[in-house]
Amino acid sequence: MTTAPPFVVRARKPHGTATYNCPTPEWALKKLSDFQAAGHDSISITGPDGQLLSEAELRALVAGQDSPVRSADRVTADLKS
């Protein structure tokens, strides 16, 4: 049985790197907030598709909206007969 790839949130810490595999965007947003509150730097968020996400894109996912970057990549076709 395979599961959906997680959201990965990484931060550089004074003695290495902290990495969290988050099953939902809400959890990833919480970890991002935790890292920011702790003053960690070089925080990165990777989505299930392997692409890096910005904080704004992650917040848009949590809010249930398409992010502007992802919606620009969407291809639509007009199927009129």
N, C-alpha and C positions, 0 to 999 in steps of 0.2 A: 504494500500500500504506500502510495506517495502522497505527500502533503504539499500544499502550495508553498513556494519559497517565501521566506520571511522578509520583512523589512529589516535591514541591518543598520544600526546606529553605532558609529565609532567615534571615539574621542581620544585625543592624545592627552595623557596624564604625565605627571612628573616622572613616574617610574614605569612607563610602558604605554600600552593602549588598552582601553576598555571597549569591548564589543558586545552588543546586545542583539540577539535575534528576536525580533518582535513579530508576533503573528498577525497583528492588526496595525493599521495606520494610527489608531488612537494610542496604542501602546508605544509606538515609535515616537509620537509627539510628546508623550509623557517623559520618555527617556531623554529626548532632545532638551526638554525643559529642565530636567534634572542636571544634565551636563552643563547647560548654560548657567544655572543657579550655582553650581559648584565652581564655576570659573574656568572650566576646561576649554582648551582651544583646539583648532583643527577638527571640528566636528563634521562628520559626513553622514549622509543618509542615502541608502541604496534601496530602491524599490524591488518588488518581486521580479520585475523584468530585467534587473541588473543595471538599470540606469540610475545615475545620481539624481537625487531630488533636492530641491531647495526647500527651505522652511515654508515658503508660501505655497509651493506645490503640495507639500504634506498637509498643510492646513486646509487646502482646497479639497484634498481627498477625504479628510475627516468631516468636512462640512457637506460632503456629497456632491461636490461640483467638479467638473473637469477643469484641470488647470489650463491656463492659456497656452502653455507650451505643448501639452499633450493634445489639446483639441486642434491645434494648428497642424499636427501630424496626421490627423484623421482624414481618410479619403472617403468621399461620398460620391454617389452616382445618382443621376436622375434617370429613373427607369420608367419613362413614359412610352406607351405603345401606340 
